[in-house]
Amino acid sequence: MTPSRGPAEEVEVAGRVVRVSNPDRVYFPEIGATKRDLVDYYLAVGEGIVRALRDRPCMMHRYPDGLAGDKVHQKQLPKGAPDWVETAPVYFPRFKRTVRELCVTDLAHVVWAVQMSTVELHPWNSRRADVERPDEWRIDLDPMPEAGLDQVRQVAAVVHELLDELGIVGYPKTSGGHGLHVYVRIAPDHEHADVRRAALAFAREVERRAPELVTTTWWRKDRDPAAVFVDYNQNARDHTIAAAYSVRGTPTATVSCPITWDEVADVEPSDLTIATVPERFARLGDLHAHIDDVAHDIAPLLAWAERDEREGSAGPDGPDGPETPESDPTMPTDTPRI
């Protein structure tokens, strides 16, 4: 990995100079990757990570002492940020306060976030121009403990087929863990609750087509442990997941990496890491480069939601209020720092 470096370095990026302290600090002990390695990775995929984050409120998943230490979920911009670091104000009813979250507008913001010990970058599905109206619908395929990657691939094929029928273009990526994500750019015409309703209606249609593979049951304790959960609640207000090209806090520094639909059938997410993705990016470019070309209408999905609600097939599906985490006691939760 990176050779020995001095106590601090200055990185010139996007017309700014970002001071990186302790560049030799090891963040990933299993592979020896350092803070400077993390900076170099984000510089290598700069166009992609900035596209994924641009103008979105962003939660920083920080590891001040590397993966060997505690993880901090940081909403409020840390004190001492340079005056050029941009933010997005977000109101949290649960805390009765407005928080200014990091809002990336160029690659210097990403490097500064790494300087602040950020490994993962988790953006909202809306932009600061109107935080309450998402422009991104997220399909999260989350395998239960007894479901393998092959099952996730099969469900992704059903998702792709259904999107094609709707005339919607979806952009897949690995999660950096065991699942897959599909992102769809949508017109910012609806608030979070309606986008979530649309996502739930889509998830239930996927479940109807592949009932032996898929679950939309909210409570983990009630789910088939061998099913893939289509996690529609990732579209609830203030629910965030790792951005495209975000490194994940895993021992081998896996990446939530864009892939093609053709790759879904044989992708090995564990192969997509801080060490391998830069070469892939240099060779293929950003596979999400055209995600902003077309903004789709979710009206057909809302019609499905109304049908399900009218027929009584929607049923209870867990919490959906502002900033409400999954409250299933069998699920781990982390308290964000604001």
C-alpha positions as CSV (number, residue, x, y, z in Angstrom):
1,M,0.0,0.0,0.0
2,T,1.3,3.5,0.7
3,P,4.9,4.1,1.9
4,S,5.8,6.0,5.0
5,R,4.7,9.7,4.9
6,G,5.3,12.8,6.9
7,P,3.1,14.0,9.8
8,A,0.8,16.0,7.5
9,E,0.4,16.6,3.8
10,E,-1.3,19.1,1.6
11,V,-3.5,17.9,-1.2
12,E,-4.4,20.2,-4.0
13,V,-7.8,19.4,-5.4
14,A,-10.6,21.3,-7.1
15,G,-8.7,24.6,-6.8
16,R,-8.2,24.2,-3.0
17,V,-5.6,22.9,-0.7
18,V,-6.7,20.4,1.9
19,R,-4.4,19.6,4.8
20,V,-4.4,15.9,5.6
21,S,-3.0,15.2,9.0
22,N,-1.7,11.8,10.1
23,P,-1.7,10.3,6.6
24,D,0.0,7.2,7.8
25,R,-2.7,6.3,10.3
26,V,-4.0,2.8,9.4
27,Y,-7.7,2.7,8.9
28,F,-8.0,-0.9,7.7
29,P,-5.7,-3.1,9.8
30,E,-6.5,-6.3,7.9
31,I,-5.1,-4.8,4.6
32,G,-2.9,-2.1,6.0
33,A,-4.7,0.7,4.2
34,T,-4.1,4.2,5.6
35,K,-5.8,7.5,5.6
36,R,-3.8,8.6,2.7
37,D,-4.8,5.5,0.8
38,L,-8.4,6.5,1.4
39,V,-7.7,10.0,0.0
40,D,-6.0,8.5,-3.0
41,Y,-8.9,6.2,-3.7
42,Y,-11.5,9.1,-3.6
43,L,-9.2,11.2,-5.9
44,A,-9.2,8.3,-8.3
45,V,-13.0,8.0,-8.5
46,G,-13.6,11.7,-8.0
47,E,-16.0,12.3,-10.9
48,G,-18.2,9.4,-9.7
49,I,-18.3,10.1,-6.0
50,V,-19.0,13.8,-6.6
51,R,-21.9,12.9,-9.0
52,A,-23.3,10.6,-6.3
53,L,-23.1,13.3,-3.6
54,R,-23.5,16.6,-5.3
55,D,-25.9,19.0,-3.5
56,R,-27.2,16.3,-1.2
57,P,-27.2,16.5,2.6
58,C,-24.7,13.9,3.6
59,M,-24.1,12.0,6.8
60,M,-20.5,11.2,7.5
61,H,-19.6,7.8,8.9
62,R,-16.4,8.6,10.8
63,Y,-13.7,6.3,12.2
64,P,-11.4,8.6,14.3
65,D,-9.2,5.6,15.2
66,G,-9.8,3.5,12.1
67,L,-11.9,0.4,12.0
68,A,-10.3,-0.8,15.3
69,G,-12.1,2.1,17.1
70,D,-15.6,3.4,17.4
71,K,-17.7,4.5,14.5
72,V,-19.4,7.9,14.6
73,H,-22.5,8.7,12.6
74,Q,-22.1,12.5,12.1
75,K,-25.0,14.6,10.9
76,Q,-24.0,18.0,12.1
77,L,-20.9,19.4,10.3
78,P,-18.0,19.1,12.7
79,K,-16.6,22.2,14.2
80,G,-13.6,23.8,12.6
81,A,-14.6,23.2,9.0
82,P,-13.0,25.6,6.5
83,D,-15.3,28.4,5.5
84,W,-15.5,27.0,1.9
85,V,-17.2,23.8,3.1
86,E,-20.8,23.9,2.0
87,T,-23.7,22.6,4.0
88,A,-27.4,21.9,3.7
89,P,-29.8,22.9,6.6
90,V,-32.1,20.0,7.6
91,Y,-34.8,20.2,10.3
92,F,-35.2,17.2,12.6
93,P,-38.6,17.2,14.3
94,R,-37.5,14.5,16.7
95,F,-34.7,16.7,18.0
96,K,-36.6,20.0,17.4
97,R,-33.6,21.5,15.8
98,T,-32.0,22.3,12.4
99,V,-28.8,20.7,11.6
100,R,-26.3,21.8,8.9
101,E,-25.1,18.7,7.1
102,L,-22.1,18.4,4.8
103,C,-23.2,19.2,1.2
104,V,-20.6,18.1,-1.4
105,T,-20.2,20.3,-4.4
106,D,-16.7,19.3,-5.5
107,L,-14.0,16.8,-4.8
108,A,-12.2,19.0,-2.2
109,H,-15.3,18.5,0.1
110,V,-14.7,14.7,-0.1
111,V,-11.0,14.9,0.7
112,W,-11.9,17.2,3.6
113,A,-14.4,14.7,4.9
114,V,-11.6,12.0,4.8
115,Q,-9.4,14.4,6.7
116,M,-12.1,14.4,9.3
117,S,-11.8,10.6,9.5
118,T,-14.8,9.8,7.3
119,V,-14.7,6.5,5.6
120,E,-18.4,6.2,4.4
121,L,-20.5,8.9,2.8
122,H,-24.2,8.5,3.1
123,P,-26.3,11.1,1.2
124,W,-30.0,11.8,1.3
125,N,-32.1,10.9,-1.7
126,S,-33.0,14.6,-2.1
127,R,-31.0,17.7,-2.8
128,R,-30.6,20.9,-0.8
129,A,-32.7,22.9,-3.2
130,D,-35.7,21.1,-1.8
131,V,-34.8,18.6,0.9
132,E,-38.4,17.4,1.3
133,R,-38.8,16.3,-2.3
134,P,-36.6,13.4,-3.3
135,D,-35.1,13.0,-6.8
136,E,-33.8,9.5,-6.2
137,W,-35.7,6.3,-5.6
138,R,-33.6,3.6,-4.0
139,I,-34.2,-0.2,-4.3
140,D,-32.3,-2.0,-1.7
141,L,-32.0,-5.8,-2.0
142,D,-31.0,-7.0,1.5
143,P,-30.5,-10.7,1.9
144,M,-31.6,-12.3,5.2
145,P,-29.0,-14.6,6.9
146,E,-29.8,-17.7,5.0
147,A,-30.1,-16.1,1.6
148,G,-27.0,-16.1,-0.6
149,L,-25.7,-13.9,-3.4
150,D,-27.2,-16.1,-6.1
151,Q,-30.7,-15.4,-4.6
152,V,-30.0,-11.6,-4.6
153,R,-29.0,-11.9,-8.3
154,Q,-32.3,-13.7,-9.1
155,V,-34.3,-10.9,-7.4
156,A,-32.3,-8.3,-9.2
157,A,-33.3,-9.9,-12.5
158,V,-36.9,-9.6,-11.5
159,V,-36.4,-6.0,-10.5
160,H,-34.8,-5.3,-13.9
161,E,-37.6,-6.9,-15.8
162,L,-40.2,-4.9,-13.9
163,L,-38.4,-1.7,-14.4
164,D,-38.2,-2.4,-18.1
165,E,-41.9,-3.0,-18.3
166,L,-42.4,0.4,-16.6
167,G,-40.0,2.1,-19.1
168,I,-37.8,3.1,-16.2
169,V,-34.0,3.0,-16.3
170,G,-32.4,1.7,-13.1
171,Y,-28.7,1.9,-12.2
172,P,-27.4,-1.0,-10.2
173,K,-24.5,-1.1,-7.7
174,T,-23.1,-3.4,-5.1
175,S,-23.8,-2.4,-1.5
176,G,-20.3,-3.1,-0.4
177,G,-21.8,-5.8,1.8
178,H,-24.0,-8.7,0.8
179,G,-26.7,-7.0,-1.1
180,L,-27.3,-4.9,-4.2
181,H,-28.8,-1.5,-4.7
182,V,-30.6,0.0,-7.8
183,Y,-31.0,3.7,-8.1
184,V,-33.6,5.5,-10.2
185,R,-33.7,9.2,-10.9
186,I,-37.2,10.6,-10.4
187,A,-38.8,13.9,-10.9
188,P,-38.8,15.8,-7.5
189,D,-42.6,16.1,-7.5
190,H,-43.4,14.2,-4.4
191,E,-42.5,14.3,-0.7
192,H,-40.7,11.5,1.1
193,A,-43.9,9.7,2.3
194,D,-45.2,9.3,-1.3
195,V,-41.8,8.1,-2.6
196,R,-41.8,5.5,0.2
197,R,-45.3,4.5,-0.7
198,A,-44.3,4.1,-4.3
199,A,-41.2,2.1,-3.3
200,L,-43.4,-0.2,-1.1
201,A,-45.8,-0.8,-4.0
202,F,-42.9,-1.7,-6.3
203,A,-41.4,-4.1,-3.7
204,R,-44.8,-5.8,-3.3
205,E,-45.0,-6.3,-7.0
206,V,-41.5,-7.9,-7.0
207,E,-42.7,-10.1,-4.1
208,R,-45.8,-11.2,-6.1
209,R,-43.6,-12.3,-9.0
210,A,-41.0,-14.1,-6.9
211,P,-42.8,-15.1,-3.6
212,E,-40.3,-17.9,-3.0
213,L,-37.4,-15.4,-3.1
214,V,-38.7,-12.1,-1.8
215,T,-40.1,-10.7,1.4
216,T,-41.5,-7.3,2.2
217,T,-42.4,-8.2,5.8
218,W,-41.4,-5.3,8.0
219,W,-40.3,-7.0,11.2
220,R,-37.1,-9.0,10.9
221,K,-38.4,-11.6,13.4
222,D,-41.3,-12.3,11.1
223,R,-39.3,-12.6,7.8
224,D,-38.3,-15.8,6.1
225,P,-34.6,-16.1,7.0
226,A,-33.9,-17.4,3.5
227,A,-35.6,-14.5,1.6
228,V,-34.3,-11.2,0.2
229,F,-35.9,-8.2,1.8
230,V,-36.7,-5.4,-0.6
231,D,-36.1,-2.6,1.8
232,Y,-38.5,0.1,0.7
233,N,-37.9,2.1,3.9
234,Q,-34.6,3.3,2.6
235,N,-36.8,5.9,0.9
236,A,-38.1,7.3,4.2
237,R,-37.1,10.8,5.2
238,D,-33.5,10.9,6.6
239,H,-32.8,7.3,5.8
240,T,-29.5,7.1,4.0
241,I,-27.3,4.4,2.5
242,A,-23.8,4.5,1.2
243,A,-23.3,6.5,-2.0
244,A,-22.0,5.0,-5.2
245,Y,-18.2,4.7,-4.9
246,S,-18.3,5.1,-1.1
247,V,-15.8,2.9,0.7
248,R,-17.5,0.8,3.4
249,G,-16.2,0.2,6.9
250,T,-15.4,-3.5,6.2
251,P,-12.1,-5.2,7.0
252,T,-11.1,-5.3,3.3
253,A,-12.4,-1.8,2.4
254,T,-15.1,-2.9,0.0
255,V,-16.7,-0.3,-2.2
256,S,-20.4,0.3,-3.0
257,C,-19.6,0.1,-6.7
258,P,-21.7,0.7,-9.8
259,I,-22.0,-2.3,-12.1
260,T,-23.8,-3.0,-15.3
261,W,-26.9,-5.1,-15.5
262,D,-24.9,-7.7,-17.4
263,E,-22.5,-8.0,-14.4
264,V,-25.3,-8.7,-11.9
265,A,-25.2,-12.4,-12.9
266,D,-21.6,-13.0,-11.8
267,V,-20.4,-10.0,-9.8
268,E,-18.4,-10.8,-6.7
269,P,-18.9,-7.8,-4.4
270,S,-15.9,-8.8,-2.3
271,D,-13.6,-8.2,-5.3
272,L,-14.6,-4.5,-5.5
273,T,-12.4,-2.8,-3.0
274,I,-10.4,0.4,-2.4
275,A,-7.5,-1.5,-4.2
276,T,-9.3,-2.6,-7.3
277,V,-12.0,0.0,-8.1
278,P,-9.6,2.8,-9.2
279,E,-8.3,0.7,-12.1
280,R,-11.9,-0.3,-13.0
281,F,-13.0,3.3,-12.9
282,A,-10.1,4.3,-15.1
283,R,-11.0,1.6,-17.6
284,L,-14.9,1.9,-17.6
285,G,-15.5,5.4,-16.3
286,D,-18.5,6.2,-14.2
287,L,-21.3,3.6,-14.9
288,H,-23.7,6.1,-13.4
289,A,-22.6,8.9,-15.6
290,H,-26.1,9.1,-17.3
291,I,-28.2,8.8,-14.2
292,D,-29.3,12.4,-14.4
293,D,-30.3,12.2,-18.1
294,V,-33.9,11.2,-17.4
295,A,-36.1,11.8,-14.4
296,H,-38.9,9.3,-14.2
297,D,-42.5,9.8,-13.0
298,I,-43.6,7.6,-10.1
299,A,-47.3,8.0,-10.8
300,P,-47.7,4.4,-12.0
301,L,-46.2,3.2,-8.7
302,L,-48.5,5.5,-6.7
303,A,-51.4,4.0,-8.6
304,W,-50.2,0.6,-7.5
305,A,-50.0,1.9,-3.9
306,E,-53.6,3.2,-4.0
307,R,-54.8,-0.2,-5.4
308,D,-53.0,-2.1,-2.6
309,E,-54.4,0.2,0.0
310,R,-57.9,0.0,-1.4
311,E,-57.8,-3.8,-1.5
312,G,-56.3,-3.9,2.0
313,S,-53.2,-5.8,0.8
314,A,-50.8,-3.1,2.0
315,G,-51.1,-4.0,5.6
316,P,-49.0,-2.7,8.5
317,D,-45.4,-2.2,7.4
318,G,-43.6,-0.6,10.3
319,P,-42.7,3.0,11.1
320,D,-42.6,5.6,8.4
321,G,-42.5,8.9,10.2
322,P,-39.7,11.5,9.9
323,E,-36.3,10.3,11.1
324,T,-37.8,7.1,12.5
325,P,-35.2,4.2,12.6
326,E,-36.3,0.7,12.4
327,S,-37.6,0.0,15.9
328,D,-37.5,-3.8,15.7
329,P,-35.6,-4.8,18.8
330,T,-33.9,-7.6,16.9
331,M,-32.3,-5.1,14.6
332,P,-29.1,-3.2,15.5
333,T,-29.4,0.6,15.5
334,D,-26.9,3.4,15.7
335,T,-27.6,6.8,17.2
336,P,-26.5,9.5,14.9
337,R,-24.4,12.3,16.4
338,I,-26.0,15.7,15.7
